[in-house]
Amino acid sequence: MGRVSLYFLLLMKALDMKPYNRIAELKRIAYAGCLGVIGIISTEFGIIGVLPQVASHYHIAIEQAGLLLSAFALTIFLLGPFVVLFTSGINKKKMMMVAISLFLVSNIVSAFGPPFWLLLVFRVLPAILQPVFFSAAMGAVISQSTKAEQHKLMGIVIGGIAIAQVTIIPLTTYMSSLYGWQTSFMVQGLISLIAVAGIMAFIPDMPVTETPTYGSQLSILKKPRFIISVAMNVFLISAWFSSYSYFADYLGKAKMMTGEQISYMLFLFGIAGLFANWLAGRLLSKNIPLTTAFFLLGTMVLPIILQFSGDNFLIQILVIAFWGIMYGPAFLTAISYMIDAAPEAPEFANSLQSSFGNLGVSIGTAVGGWFIANRGINDLPWLGAVFGVLALLMIFFRVVLDKRLAKENHQNSIENANMSSYANAQ
């Protein structure tokens, strides 16, 4: 618990920096957004560490318990873009406050261990506004920063995912192994409450002065480059979540770990992801496709390592560290890749990343559950490799398309220059 308190003290100190200049002000907004992301991700993915306990409590199969994750993700996919469009003219700070408050209510109800259908309902409700929060938080830093600054600031916001994995998810997993799975939702509710207070205190009022038209935002859906990027995003997230969704169950059954050991592994996983997220933020500013492809290669290397690493706990420490490093920047690379494909509508592109990324979570979780039911859990990581190959193919197709478009633009520029020269000569 002391380690968790230290992380939050450091984060709050970062929030309290005085805005001597534009960069300092943007960082303060980014760190406040990071605090909100911690609250959201601890609720969305905190369930992963306690899925076996939930399945046991309700006397259901692990793949049925997985609905608590996949239904959440599917809701974001189905409703996310529409909700973001309809709320694009509302004060961003107010929408962020409403979104986090809904997560708080969800955790309070879930902590009482209601019937499974009601637990599922209150898992789905906050998912409706999850894309709104991410869109507002990303939009706040993107709209006021240069392109060189964007990836580092987005890295701070998305860093909340890794921080949640370092602190909240392993903490709730450990406490749930001692006091029951409902404890997980109690801790997540507390974090959501802290996030509400942090956003209220540190994010300035953000009224929308100019609302983009629906048509201008929807136009990006006609671009082949963006469509390919959407497909890459779905395959990338599916690749990781086909196995990560069942992280606790896999380590328990395939690697023979105890609940306490799994909580340590989740902590290590998050630490590795936090470092990787920082590294990816800097690499993305240099080359987005190459950075995305590099971390994606982990989906193909990981199953080989897991297949031959046995169940020795010390060896697994190295394996889980590698897993965390390669998985950690998944959302940051996906967001950067999507926004890069539609710079004219970054907030809507970000909301679509959230929606289709969560479709990837839903697909990965559902297909992973089907795989476990029919083939067992030991070979589950190989499923991620299949999705990983599909994602790499999408990156390759976009590179080919970009080269073709660049060649066409170059030829058009030459033709226009020749026409201008001819007109001047006349």
N, C-alpha and C positions, 0 to 999 in steps of 0.2 A: 504493500500500500504506500510505503514511503517513496518508492521509485516513481509511482504514478503521480504522487503529489509534486515531486520534483519536476516532472515533465510539464505539469500544468502551471507551476510557478514560473518556469522559464517561458512558457507560451504567453502567460499574462504579462510578464515583464516586457516581452517583445511587443505586445499590444499597446503598452503604456508609453512607448517611445514618443518623443515630442516631434511633431511634423515640421522640422526645420526646412524641409524642401519637399518638392513634389514626390521624389522617390520615397522619402520617409513616410509620407502620407499614404502612398500606394501600398507600401509594405504593411502599414498598420491595418488597412482594409483587408489585405491578403491574409494576414495572421488572424484577423477576426473571422474571415471566411473559413480559414483552416479550423478554427474552434467549432464552427457550425458543422463542418464536414466530419469532425470527430464524433459529434453527437449523432449525426445521420448514419455514418458507417458502423458505429458501435451497435446501433439498432438493426441495421440491415443485415450485417454479416456476423454479428455476435451470436446469432442463432446457430452458426456452423459448429461452434465448439460444444454445443449442448444438444445437438440433434439426436444422438443416441439416447440421452436421458429423456428427452421429450417423447421419442418413439416408445420407450419403455413405459413411461407414465400413462400414455394414452392407449397402450397396447396395440400399436400400429407398426407397420413395416417402416424401415428407414427411408425408403423412397417416398412413402406417403408423408412422413414428417418433412421431407424435402420440399413439399408444397409451400411451407412457410417461407422458403427462400424463393422458389420459382414463381409463386403467385405474386409476391412482392415485385419481382422483376418484370413479370408479364404486365402488371398494372401500369408500370412506368412506360413500358413500350407502347401500350395501347392508347394511353391518355396523355402521356408526357408532352409531345409536340403541340397538341391542341391547347392544353392548359397554359403552356408557355406563350403561345400566340395570343390567347385571350387575356392574359395578365401582363402583356408586354407594356401596357400604358400605365400600370399601377406602380406606385412608389416601391422601389426595390427593397429598401430596408423593411417596410411593413410586410411585404410578401415573405421575406426571409424569417421574420418573427413568427408569422402565422404558420409557416412550414415547420419550424423547429418546435413550436408549441404543440402541433399535432403529433409529432414524434413523442413528446413528453406524455401526452394523454394516452397514446398507444402503449407505452411502457408501463404506465400505472395500471391500466386494465389487465395487461398481460401478466403482471407480477402476481395477480390473484389466482392464476391458474384456472381460467374459465374453461368451459367446454371447448373442444378442439375447433368446432366451427366458428365460435366466437373469437377464439384466439386468432384464427385465420383472418376473420373480418378486420380485427384491429391491427393486424399486420399489414393489410392491404390499404387501409385508409391513409396513413401518412405517405404511402408510395405515390399518391396522386400529386402531391406537391413537392416531391423530391427533385424533379427536374427544374422546377421553378427556383428552388434554392441555388442549385448549381449554376443555372443560367444567370441569375442575379449576381452571384459571387464572382463568377468568371467575367461577366460583362462589366462589373465595377472596375476590375483591374485592366481588362483588355482595352476598354474604351479610352482610357487616359494614359496608356503607356505606348512606347515605341515598339516596333516588332522585335528588336533585340532584347527588350525588357520583358516581353510577354511571357516567354517560356519559363523564365526564372520566377516570375510572380505567380503564374499558374502552378508551378512546382510547389510554391509555398501553400497555396490553397489545397491542391491535391495531396500535399504531404500529410494532410489530416487523415487520409486513408491509412498510410503507413503508421502514423502515431496511434491511431485506434487499434491497429493490429499489434503494435508494440505494448500498449498499455491495457486498454479496455477489454479486448477479446480474450487475451490470455488470463487476465484478472478474473473476468466473469466465468471463464471455463474452470479455473482453479477453485473459485468460491462455490461454483455450482457442484463441483465434485465433493465439497465438504457439506454444504448446506441445502442442496437441491437446486434444480434448474430455474425455479422462480427467482432466485437470487440474481441471476443474470439480468433479468428485466429491471430489478430494483436498481442495480448499478447503472444500467443504461439510462434509466429515468433520471438519476442524479446527474449524469453527464449532460443529458438534454437540458436540464434545468440550468446548469452552469453555462451551457451554450447560449441559452436565451438571455441570460444576464450579460454575457460577454458581448453579444451582438447589440444589445440595447445600449451598452455603455460605450463601445468602441467604434461602431460603424456609424458614420454621419448620415443625416437624412439624405436620401437619394431619390428625389422626385424625377420623373421622366419628362424631360423637356421636349424631346422629339421622338415620336413613336414611328418606327418603320412601318410601311404599309404591308398588309398581308401578302400582296402580290410580289413585292420586292423580296420578301423573305422566302416565299414558296418557290420562287424562280430557280433557286439553287437545286431543286429536285429534278430539274430538266437537264442538268449538266452530267454527262457520262463520267467525268472525272470524280464528281461527288458521289455518284451512285456506286462506283467501284470502291470508293473510300468507305461507304456505308457497309458494303459486303465484307471488306477487310475487317472493319470494326466488329461485326457480328462474329466472324470466325475467330478473331483474336481473343475476344472475351470468352467465347464458347470453349476455346482450347484450354484456357486456364481453369475455368469454373467447372468443367466436366470432372475434374479431380479435386480441386480446392473445396468445392461445396461439400465434399465428403472427407475432408482433411482429417477430422478427429476419428471418424470411423475407419478410415484407411490405416492410420497409424496404430490404432488399437488392434485391428484384426490382421493386417498384413505385416506390421512391424512389431507386434506384441507389446505395445507401450501401455502404461497405466494412465489414468486420468491426470495424475500430477505431472507425469512426463510429457503428456500431450500439451498441457498448459505451458510448460517450459519451451516446447518446440514452437508453439504459437508466438511466444515472446521473441524467440530467436528469429523466427520467420519475419516478424514485424521489424525488428532491428535491421535485418538484412535489406528489407524492402525500403526502409527509411533512407538508408545510405544509397541504394540504387535509384530512388526517386530523386535525390539531390544530384546524383551523377547524370541521370537522364535529362534533367532540366537544363544542364549545360551542354550536353551532346546534341539535344534537339535544336538549340539555337544555331548549330553548325550544319546539321543535315538531318532532316526529319525522316525521310524514308529509310535511310541506312540505320539510324538509331532504332527505329521501330522494328526493322528486320533483325537486328542484332539481338534484342531482348526476346523476340519471338522465337528465335532458334532454341531457346531454353525448353520450349514445349516438345522438341524432338530429342534433345539430349537428356532431359530429365527421366523419361521412362527407362532409358538404357541404364542410367546410374541406379535407379531404384530397383531394377530387375536383378542387378548383380551385387547390390550392397548388403544383402542379408538383413538380419535384425539386430546387429550389434549397435548398442545405443551410441557409443562414441563415434562410430562411422556415420550414423544417422544425423549427428549434429552437423557434420560437414555437408551432407546431402540436403538437409533442410535449409541451411544457410544459402546454398546454391539456388534452391527452389525459391527462396524469398527474394534473392537478388534479381532473378530473371522475371519473377512475377510482379515484383514491387511497382515498376513503372507502367504496368499494363494500361491503367486508365489515363495516365498522363500522356503516354505515346498515342493512345487512341484519340484523345481529345485534340492533341496537336495535329494529328494526321487529318482529322475531320475539318478543323478550322482552317488549316492550310489549303484545303480543297474549296473553301467558300469564304474567302476573306471579306467579301462584301456583306455577309450576314453572319458574323461570328457567334452572336448569342443564340440565334436559331440553330446554327450548325452545332453548337455545344449542346443544346437541348435534344437535338436528334442523336448526337453521340450518346447522351444519357439514355435515351429511349431504346435505340438499337443496341447499345451496350448491354442494357438490361434484358433485351431480347436474347442476347448472347448468354447472359447469366441463366435465363430461363431455359434456353435450349441446352446449354451445357449441363445444368442440374438435372433436367428431365432425361436427356439421353444418358447421362451418367447413372441415374437411378435405374433406367432400363437395363443398362449394361451390367450393373451390380446384380439385378434380379435374374438375369439370364446367363451371365458369364462369371459372376463372382467379382470380388473387389480387388483381388491381387493384381490383375492386369489393367486396372482402370486407367493409369497414366498414359497407356498407349492410345487411348481414345483422344486425349489432348493432342497427341502428335498428328493425328489425322486432321483435326481442325487447324492445327498449326500450319500444315502444308497448304491447306486451302487459303489461309490468310496470306502466306508468302506469295502464292500465285496471284492474289489480288494486288499486292504491292508491285509485282513484276508487270502486271497488265497496266497499272497506272504509270509506271516509269516509261513503258513503251508508248502509251497515249501521250504523255507529257512531251516526249521527244518528237512525236509526230506533230503535235500542236505547235511546238517551238519552231519546227521546220516550216510549217505552214505560215506562221506569223512572220518568220524571217523572209519568206518568199513574197508575202503580201507587202512587207515593208520595202523590199527592193522594187516591186512593181509600182508602189505608190511614189517612191522616190523618182523612178524613171518617168512616170506620168507628170510629176511636178516639174522635172527638168525639161521635158518636152513642151509643157505649157509655157514655161518661162522663156524657152527659146522662140516660141511663136510670138 
